[in-house]
Amino acid sequence: MRRYFPKTLRYQMLLLMLIIVSIPILLTGYVVKIQAKEALLAEKQTKLFGIARLLDEHLGAGFNRILAEKHAVDGNRVEKIKALNEELSHYTDIVAGADVGIGVGYYSKELDAIITYGPSSSYADKVGISIEELHPGRKVMETGHRMVEFGPLVRGNIMNVMIPIQRDGQIIGYIWANELTDDIQAQLAVMDKNIYLSVLIGIIVGIFLITGLTNNFLKDVEKIKTGLENIKFDLHKKIGPLQGEMGEIAEAIHHMAQSLIDARSLTENIMYSIADGVVTVDTQGIITTMNQAARQITGFTLEEVIGKPYREIFCENHQFNSLLLNTLETGENHIGIEVNYPVKDKSIYISVSTSILLDSHNKSIGAVVVYKDLTQQHILQEQVYRAERLAALGELMASIAHEIRNPLTSIKGFVQYLQNVDSIEEREEYMPIIIKEVDRVNRVIEELLYFARPSETYYSLVNINELLEKTLVLVQNKTTSHKVEFRLILAPGLPLIEADAEQIKQVLLNLLINAMQAIPDKGSVVIDTWQPDPSWVCVRVTDTGIGIKEEDKHKIFDPFFTTKAAGTGLGLAVVQRIISAHYGQIHIDSQDNEWTAVILKLPIVHQGGRQVEG
């Protein structure tokens, strides 16, 4: 159906206006036709009922009066019909002859016969005939109501009007007046012809009027169409002068074109003024634009880059994976990626963001890269980081000196004292103290060496639940106190993780010993495991000890920070170092004087390792 619909606006409007004009005219013609037909039939019925009443008045007192006057009251049926016909036929012929196609007559109920049927010249042979049992005339005589009937009756297809003959309260027969429907149809056909002709003339006149009106409208539309074609190539072009609503449309288009000119100028100004470098490429990777900032950052001129492949300018002879070309090939956007970027005769440190360029139809037309030069900022950050490391190193050395000075001072004092002592008993009393202080210095140095240069990591598949059970046995064997209750809540079916079992055991051992030592009296340590998502396994150690003060929470991972009288302050620093080496995460939450919870989050697959199924 659609393929037959007009494609141009001109023919669409003509079709639309033709429909708009034709439908009301056709509906009006149809209504007029129906009303004319009803009016004609009503007029015919009125005329025929009038004729029937004339016949009823002419009958006078009825059939018996006529038979009495003709001395045929005692005659047989045929003689009575003949007598009545001789009296009434002359008048029925006069009435029937007054209008062409009219048929009239009397029917006697007593004689059950047609008395007259005018015009007699055509229907004399019908006299004396009885109507059928289902003839509507019998219903008229039975009910006493007049009736109009259409259809084939005695004389053919007719519109038949019948009224009862009532005398002295008795129905003695009925009178009819009818007209052949062929004559009625002929009159209706003449009326229909005139109506059809009027409708056709109305449609033709409407078409001419519509054509005249639409031609002027379409001329204005054509001007606007041509003007839009010109504006497509030059926004300064104007559409020819138009009147009325079309003129308002043209002005709106001019205003829109001016807005586009202003927007384009604004965009160009923004591109020129923006501090960040902006470079765009088409779908083939050819550089299409480069703003002023990009030229300053890269050192290239427009003549050197516009119309040339991005890969040749920035990637040739460089071991450099371009994020812009990656976005162009894969459609993946990159936001705020910091990289070393090769430019003209040097390399700079920049922040890069890339995205796909889309047209108004959401179709890719290229890609854009926006970058900010972070070279100076990066240099400053390196200087600040170096200064922070030197400061941290100074603090570390001061802590080391403090940790070693205390036992050395004790050792020196005891040695000086023993130089002047000759008693073997005193020497035996103080020599174990000297050895204990030496061991303390050695332990500090060992932990410091482990913290500064941990042993080489050997990755293997580790069942974290089994490792926890083995570590807990070690902790329970090391303590003779029964004040702490240990509870294991291990999630079944945890996947194996890629880790160094000994290092993770050291982490768990440190955490469990810390948890146990944090409980001054009786308490509990709960160890539970779970898998939050397919990539990680979590371990939590929760104790009901003294907790961590709010002001100490930010220092708990600092080397040599401890709240224990005999602690070195390197235990949690070592734990953090090992977890970081495994690309994991550690989080400590605590409520002072109530509880502490340490959560370890370990990756199932070590970076660069293979996928391990649980």
N, C-alpha and C positions, 0 to 999 in steps of 0.2 A: 504493500500500500504506500509506503514511504517513497518508493522510487518513482511513483506517479505524481507525487506532490511537487508543485512548482519550486524551482530552486532559487529564482530571483525574487527580490522584494517587489518588483513591479507586478509580476504575475501572482504572487502571493496576496498582495493587496487587492488586486482585481478579483481574485477568487473569493477573498474574504468579504469584500463589499458586495459581490454578486450574491453570496450566501445571505448576507445581512439584508439586502433588498428583496431578494427572491422569496425568502421564507415568509416574511410578513404578507407579501402580495399573494403568495400561494395559499397561505392560511386564510387570508381575507376572502379570496376567491372561493375556497372550499366552504367557508362558513356561509357566504352569500348563496352558494349553490344549494347547500342544505336548507337554509332558511327559505329560499325561493321555492324549492321543491315542497317544503312543508306548507308554505303559503298557498301554492297552487292546489295542493291536495285539499287543504282546508277550504279554499274557495270552491272547489269542485263538490266537496261534501255539502257545503252550505247551499249551493245551487240545486243539488240533487234532492236534499231534504225539502227545499222549497217546492220543487216540482211534485214530490210525494204528498206534501200537504195540500197542494192544489187539487190533486187527484182525490184526496180524502174528502175535501170540501165538496167537490163535484158529485161524489157518491151519495151525498144527502143522507137519507134515513137508513140506507143500507141495501143489501141485495134483495131482501124479502119485499121491500116496497116496489122494486122494479119488477119482480116476478108477479106480484099482485096486479100491477098495471098491465103486464103482458099476458095475464090469465094463464100463467105457466106454473102456478104454485103446486098444482097436482101433477105436473109433467114429470117425466123420468129425468135422470141426470143429464143426458145429452140435450133434452129439450130445454132444461133450465140453463145449461151452459150457453146454448145458442141464443136464448132470449136475453141473457145478461150481456153477451158479446155484442148483440145487435144494438143494445142501448149504450154501451160504454166504449166500444172500439173507436167510434168517431172522435170522441174527446181525447182518448189516449193517442190517436194518430196525430191530432192537432198539436198536443203537447210535445210528442216525440219529434215532430217536424220542425218545432221552433228552434232546435239546436242540433247541428249535425253530430251523429254518433250517439245520441241519447236513446235509451231504451226504457219504456215504462210499462206498467201493467198492474192488474188486480189478480189476487189469488183468493179463492173461496175455501174456507176451512171445512164447511159442511160438505161441499161438493168435492173437496180435495183435488182441485183442478185450477189451471190457469184460465182466467176468464177472458182477459185481453192481454195482448203483447204488442205494443206499438213501437215502431211503425208496422202496421199489419202487412204491408207489402213485403216485408222481409221476414216476419216472424208469425204469420198467421197459422203456420203449421204447428206452432207450439201450444195453441189454444186447446184446452181439454186435457193436457198432459199433467200428471201428478209429479210433484217434486219428490226427490229421493228422501229416504228416511233421515239421512244425516245432513240434509240441506239446511242452512242457517235460517231459512224462512220458517221452518217448523219451530225452531227455538224462539223466534220472535213471537209466534202465535202462542207458544206455551208461557213465555215470561211476560209478555206485554211490553217489552223494552225494544226501543229501536236499535238498529245494528248497522254497522258498515263492514262489508266483507270484500276482500280482494282475492281473486283467484278464478279458476275455471268453473263457471256455473252454466246455466242453460244455454246462454248465447256465446260462451267462450270466456276468455280472460277479461274480466271486468272489475271495476270498482262499483259495488252494488250497495245502495242505500235502501234499507227496509224499515217500514214503520207499521205497527199493528193497526188493524181497523177495529175500533171499539164502538159498539152500539148497545145502549141499554145495559151497560156493565158487562157485556159479553164481547169476546174477541171472535169476530166472524171471518177473519182472514188477515191478509197484509197487502200493502202496496209497496211496489219497488220502483226505483229510478236508478238506472245505471249508465255507465259510460265505459266504452272499451278502453282498456289500459294502453292499447297501442296508440290511441289518439292522445292519451295523457303523456305517454313516453315521447311522442313526437313533439308535443309542446315543451316537455322538459328538455329535449335535445336541442331545441331552438334556444332555450334559455342558457343551457350549458355552453353552447357555441358562443353566445354573446359574452358569457362570463370568461371563457377561455381566451377569447380574443382580447378582452379587456386586460386580463392578467398578462398576456404576452406583450401587449402594448406597454403596460406598466413596467415590465421587466426590461424591455428594450430601452425605454426612456430612462429608466434607472441606470442601465449600463452606460448610456451616453453621458449622463450626468456624473457618474462615478469616474469614468475615464477622464473627463475634463478636470475634475477635482484632483484625482490622483496624479495626473501628469504634472501639475504645478508642484504638488508635494514631492514627487519623485525627482523633479529637476533640482529642488533644494537638497534632497538627500544625495543626489549625484555630486552636487557641489561640495557637500561635506565630505563625501567619500574621496573625491579627488584631493581635497585639502588635506585630509588625513594621510593620504599616500605621500604628499609633498612634505608634510611635517615629519614623517618617519625619517626622512633624510636631512631635513633642516627645520629645527624647532622654531626658527624665526619666520617661517612662511605663514602667510595669513590666508584664511578661508574667505572667499568672496563675500560681499555684503548681502545679507539675508534679512528678511522681515519676520516679525512675529516670533513664535516659539523657536523656529529654526535659527533665527538671529541670536536668541538667547543661548541655544545649544552651541553655536559657533563661538560666542563670547566665552562660554565655559571651557571650550576646547583651547582657546587662546590663553585663558588664565592657567589651565593645566600645563600647557606647553611652557609658559613663562616660569611656572613653579618648578618644572623639570630642569629648565635652564639654571634657575637659582640653586636647585639642589645639586646639580652637576658641578656648578662653580664652588658651592660649599664643600662638596666631597673632594674636589681637587685641592681646595685650600687646606682642608683637614689633612689630606694625604701629604701635602707639601710641608705643613707646619708640625705634624706629629713628631714627637721625639723618638719614637720607636721606628726601627727599620721595617718596611713593608715591601715584599716582593711577591708578584703573582706570576703564575705560569698557566698555559693552556693545557688541554688534555694530552698534548704531545710532549709536555715538559719544556716548551719554549717560553722564555721570559717575555712577559707582555708589559709589565709596569715595574718601576722601582722608584720609591719616593726619595726625597732629598736626604732624609736621615739614613736610609739604606746606602745611598751613594757615599755619604761621609764615613759610615762605619766600615764599609767594605773597600773603599778606595777606588771603586770602578765608576766610570762615566756611563751615561745612557747609551752612547754610541758603542761602547764595548760589550754591552749585555743585551739590549733590546733586540728581540728576534733571534736570539741564539739559545741553544739548549742549555738548561740550567746545569746539567751534569758536566758539560765541557768547561763551564766557567768555574764551578765551585768544587767539583769532585774529581776532575782529571788530575792525575799525578798525586792524588791525596788518598790516604787510607781513611776514608770518611764515608760513613753511611748517612745519607741525607734523609732527615725526617720529612722534608717537604716531598721528595720523590716517593717515600714510603706511603705518605698520605695519599698521593696521587694514584698510586698503584693499588693500595688496599682499601682506601676510604676511611682508614683509622685516624682520628684526630689525636694530636699531641699537645698537651698544655703545660707550659712552664718547665720544659726540660732544659737543664743546664748542660752545655757541651762546649768542647773546644771546636772552634769554627774556622776553617781555612778561608782567608780572604786574600786580597792582593798583597803578595810578598810577605805575609805574616799569618799568624794564627791568633784569634782572640777568644775570650771566654764569654759566652752569651747565654741568655735565657730564650728558648725557642718555643713558639706555639704555632701549630699548623692546623689547617682545616680545609675541607672541600669547598669550592665555590659553586654555588647553584644558581641557575637562572630562575625566572618567574614560574617555570613549569616544573621546578624541583629537579631539573636535569643538570648533571655535572658539566661545568664548562672549564674546569681547571682546579687549581689549588692556590692557597695563599700562605705565606710564612710571615710571622711578625716576630722580630727579635730585638732584645734589649742588650746593649753592650754592658757586660758586668766585669770587664777586665780589671778596671781600677778597684772596683768593689771586691773582687776576688783577691787582688793583691793585698788590700787592707785586711780582709778576713784572714789570709794566711799569716800576716804579721800579728794580728790579734791572737790567732790560734797558737802561734809560736811563743808569744809572750805568756799566754795562759799555760802552755806546757812547761815553760821555764819556771813560772810561778808555782805550778803544781809540783814540779821537780824539787823546787826549793822547800816547799812544805813537806814533801816526802822525805827529803834528806834531813830536815829538822826533826821529823818524827822518828826516823831511823836512829839519828844521833841520840835522841832522848831515850829510845827503847834500849839502846846498847849501853849508854852511859850509866844507867842505874845499876845493872849487874856488874859492870866493870868497876864502878866505884866500890861496890861491896867486896869484890874480889881483891882490889888493891888494898882496902882497909884490912881485910883478914890476912893477906900476905905480909903486910907491914907488921901486923901484930904478931904473927907467927915467927917473924925473924928474931924477935926478942924473947921467944918462949922456948924453954928447954924441956918442958913437960910433954911426954909422949901422949898422955891422956888428953891434954888440951888440943894437941895437933890432930888427934883422931876425932875430937869433937868438932873442930872447925873445917877439916878437910872436906867432909861431905857437903857442907854448905857452899864451899868454893866450887866443887864439882857441879852442884845444882845450878849455881849462877852461870857457870860456863855452858851447861846444857840449855839454859834459858836463852843465852846469846845465840847459840847454835840454832835453836828452834826458830828464833826470829829471822835469822839469816836464811834458813831453809824455806820458810814460808814466803819471805820476800823474793827469793830466787824463783819459787814456783809462780808467784804472782807476776813477776816481771818477765820470766821466760818459761812458760808452761811446757810440759813434756809434749812430744809429738803425738798427735791424735790418730787413733786407729779405729776406723768406723766399722761397725758390724751390725747385724740385726739383733736388736735387744728387745726382750719382753719386759716392759717397765714394771708390771705387777710382780714378776719373779724377782727382779732386781730389788724392789722395795722389801719383799719378804726376807731376802738374804741380808740386806742392810740392817733391817730391824733386829735380826738375830745378833749382829755385831754390837749394836747399841745396848741391847739388853744384857749381853755378856760383859760389857765394859762397866756396868754399874752394879753396885751391890745394894742399892737402895730400891725399895719396893713402893716408893711414894707415888710413882707415875704409872698410870694405866694407859697402855697403847692399844688403839683400836684401828683395824684395817677395814676400809670400805672400798673394795676394788671392783671396778666395772668389768664384767666378763666380756671376753671376746675382743679386747683392745688389739688393734693392729700392731705389728712389730715396728719399731722405729730404727732409723739409721743413726747410731751414736757410738761414742767410745764408752763402753760399759764401766771401765774403771773410773773415768772422770765423772760420769753421772753418779756412780756409787759414792764418790768423794763428796759431790754436791749433796746427795741425800743424807749422808753421814753427818756433814756439817749442820744441815738444817735440823735433823733429829736431835743432835747433841745440844744445839742452841735451844730447841723447844724444851728439852728435858731440864736444862740448866735454868730456864726462865721460870720454872715452877718452884717456888721456895718451899712449900709444904706439899700437901697432897693435891693431885690434879690429873688431867688426862691430856693425851696427845692423839689426835685423830688424823689418820692419813687416808685420803680418798683420791680416786682417779676417775676420769671420764673422757669422752671424746666429743668436743663441742662441734666439730665439723670434719669432713673427710681428710683435712690436711694437718690436723693437730691432735695431740694428746696432752691432757692436763693432769698435773699432780698438785695436791694441796695438803700442806702440813699445818694443822691448827692446834695451838696449845692454850691452856687456861692459866697462863703465867701472868707476869707483872705487866706485860704489854710494853709499848714504846711511847715515850712522851712525845707530844706534838712537836716540840722544838728540836727533837733528835731525828725525826723521820727523814729529813732531807740529807742526813749525814751517815745513814746506816751503811752505805756502800763505800764510804771513804776509807782508804787504807789507814790503819792504826787508830781508827775511831772505835772505842769500846766502852761499855759501861761496867765491864767485869773487872774485878781487882786483878785477876791473873790472866786476862785475855790479851792477845796481841793485836786485835783489830783488823786482822787480815782474812778471817774466815768468810764473811759475806762478800768481801772484795774478790776473793778467789772464786766463790760461787757465781758471782756475776760474770767474771771473766770466762768461766767454762760455759755458762749458758749462752753468752754472746758468741763464743766460738762455734756453738752448735746452731746458731741462727735462731735461737729461742728467745723467750721473753720471761722476765721475772717481775712479780708484783707483790708488794707487802702491804697488808692492811692491818691496823691494830687499834685497840681501844685501851688506853692507859689503865693499868691495874685490873684488867679484865681478860683480854685475849689477844693473840697475834695469829694471823694467817698468812702463810707464804704460798703463792701460786706460781708454779712453773708451767710454761706453755712451750712444748717441744714439737718441732715439725716432724711429721712421719718420714719425709724424704729429705735427706741432707742435700744442700745446694750442690748441684752437679752429680748427685747420686742417682740411683735407679729407682723406679717405682716399686714399692713394697706392698704387697697385699696382706691384709690382716687375716 
